[in-house]
C-alpha cells in the first residue's frame, strides 16, 4: 500500500483535501484511483488508513478511516557525520541513511573533501521525504547544513562515539562496541582522513575503528558502517 507524508492535521473519520503536489504524485504519476486505499502519516509518528474519496481538478479528497497501530521504535539514535563525496553521490548516501534508520545526517567538509559546498540543498529534504514514504518510517531524518570537520566536536555526543578509519588496526566488532541508545559515527571522503583529523577525533574520545582489511569507497563505508552500528545497537 502506498504511503504518503501529510503535514495537515489527521483526524479519524474526517475528510482532508490534499493539494496539487499530492494530486500530481498520487494521481498523475502513481495512477491511484477513487476508492483505493492509502496510508497517510505525519511527523508525529502516527499512521492512518485512508481511502481516496474523490479526485477533483487539482486536488484530492481523502477519507481518514482509522489510525494504525504503530510499534514503538526502539532503535538507537544514530547521528552520522559524513564527509561530502564528489558529484551527487551524497544524494544516494542520504537516501540509504534514511532506509537504515539514521536519526540525523550531517554533511561534513573535511581536509580531503573535494566538493566543499556549505549550502544545504532543497532536494535533500525531498529525498528524505520520498525515502521515508518508501521504507516505512514515520519519523523524518534530520539533516543539517554542511559543517567543518572541527565543528563536529562542538556538538553534544552522548553514548558511543566512533570514527571509521581505514588505517586503524582495530576492526569494529560486537565485542569492542559498547551498546548504547545513542551513537555518533564519522565517515570519511574518498581520500580518507588526515592524521590531524584522526588525532582531533581521538582527543574528543571517539573510538577509531576500521571496517575490515579492504579499502572501501565512501558509499560502501557509509552503508556498512551504519548497518553494523544498527545491528550491534539493537
Order of alpha helices (4+ residues) and beta strands (2+ residues): beta-beta-beta-beta-beta-beta-alpha-beta-alpha-beta-beta-beta-beta-alpha-beta-alpha
